[in-house]
Amino acid sequence: MSTNKLENKIPIWCKYTLTIEEAAAYFRIGETKMRYLVHDNPNAEYVLWNGNRAQIKRVLFEKVVDRMNAI
């Protein structure tokens, strides 16, 4: 089974990490804002780097969002 087909079968809420695009959709934040958050916080606990691609650790980012009053 190809990786792309496998990704489509795993529900987004079950994934450990999300792409910028998936995180933007899941958290209802614009992609530009998500990229800005990663760019300004490249060493944040919720960011996992896969080469030069940022992955968002879903549960950790949920905790960050819970503490925010505005994004």
Helices and strands as residue ranges (DSSP letters): H 3-9, G 12-14, E 17-18, H 20-27, H 31-40, E 47-50, E 53-57, H 58-67
